[in-house]
Amino acid sequence: MSDKKNNARKQIRLTYQDTITSQAELSRLILSKIRHNTGLSDKESQKFPKLLGDALLSQGNIPKLFYDHGHIRIPLGRAHTFALRMTKVQGPRQTIKYEDTIIQVDISELWQRLYDSFMNIFPSSIQEAIHISKEIPYKERDEGYEFSIESDLNK
């Protein structure tokens, strides 16, 4: 094996790893909100914008989300913007107003729309992470025996 190939294995991509970790954490959080039909706690709301940014890497401003109600398609906004709005949403039922339409939906339905959009955004975020990620040397743990004049090697 060439030294170049060997060195490539001894490097890690920090942004890539951070993005993967953030996406997993964000997915777990949103799935919990769907399951329990709840909004974010105060503590979760404080951490949510950073988690969102780390998981999406600016890819969340591209797709628009919609809530389909019968024959009406209600725009919810860009995925990242809508997610940030969800930090203020509380209660199991939410009112959506659009033009002359007013509907009540479970908050879990809004989280589900967000979750579904993230499943489409995450691959682009990972691709962006690989593109911008700084490679740093991965230091393997030193292993070996320490020799000393005072120690007996036969022990």
N, C-alpha and C positions, 0 to 999 in steps of 0.2 A: 504494500500500500504506500502511496506517495505521502510525503509529509504534508502537502497541501490538503489532501483528503482527510488525513488524520487530524489536522488542526480544525477543519470544518466541524468535526464531531465534538470538538472541545469548546464550542462556542454556543451561546444561547442567545435568543432574541427576547430581550426584556419586554418590549412593547407587545410583542406577540403573546408571550406568556401572561402578561397583565390583562390583555384583552380577553383571552380565553377564560381566565379566572373571573373577571368581571361579568362576562356573559353568563357563566354558570351561576354566579351569585344573583344576578338580575333575574334570570329565569326562575330560580328557586323562589325568590321573593314574590314575583308576579303570580306564579302558580299557587303560592300560599294565599294570596289575595283573592284569586279566583275561587279557590276551594272554600275559603271562609267568608266570601262576599263582604270584604272590608276594605277600607282605605288604609293609607299609610299611617303609622303612629308618628308622633312628633319626632322621635329619634330617627325613624326610617326616613322621614321627610327631609331631615337635615343632611343625611348621607346620600339620598337618592340622586341629586343632580350630578355629583362626582361619579357615582357608580354608572349612571346613564352615559355620561361622557366617555368614561373609560371603556364601556362595553360597545358603544356605537362609533366612536372615533369620527365624528362629524358625518357619518353616513345616514343618520336618521332624519336629515332635513330634506331628503329627496322624495320618499313616498308620502302620499296623502292618505289619510285614513277616512273611512266613511262608515256610517252606521246605516244599514239598510232597514227601512221600516215600510213593509208592504212595497208599494211602487215608488216610494220616496227614498232618495239617496241623500243622507244628511252628512255634509262634510264636517269632520272633526278637527282637521288641520294636519300639519306635518307630524310625523311620528314623534320626533324629539320634542317638539313644542307641546303636543298633546300629553306626552308623558310628564313633562314639567307641570302642566296644569293639574295632573292627577295628584300632585303633592298636596293640593288644597281641598281635594274632594273627600268628603266624609259621609258616612251613612250608607245603609244597604241599598237604598233606592235613590236614583238620580233623575232629575228632570232635564230633558233635552228640548230646547226650543229652536225651531228652524222655520222661518217664514211664518206661515199660519198654523204650523204643526207643533203641538206640545205632547211629548210622550214621557212615560215613566219607564225606566229600565233599571235592572239590577246593576250595581257597580261592578259585579263580576263580569258582566257582558262587556263593559268598557275595558276592563283589564284584559279580557280575552282578545278583543280587537288589537290591543297593544301587543300582547304576546304573539299573536299571529303575524303582525307586521315585523316584529323583531326576528322571527325565524327567517324572514326574507332579507333582513338587513345584516344579520350577523355574518354571513359569508363575505359580504363586501367589506365589513369592518376588519375581519381577519386578513383579507387580502391587503387592505390598507396598512394594517399593523406589520405585516411582513415587509411591505414596501418601505415603511419609515423606521422600522425597528433597528436600533443600533446593536450590532453584534459586539459582545464582549467576551474575553477569554473565560472559559469555564475552568476553574481551578479544581483539579482532582485532589482528593484528600491524600496527604502524604502518609505513606505507610512504610514501615521498615523497623529495623532493630537499631537501637542506640547502643553503640559500643562504649565501654568504659574500662579503664585499666583496673578498676577496683572490682568489677563484676566477673563472675566465673561463667563462661560460656556453656559449661556442662550442666548447669542447673536448669 
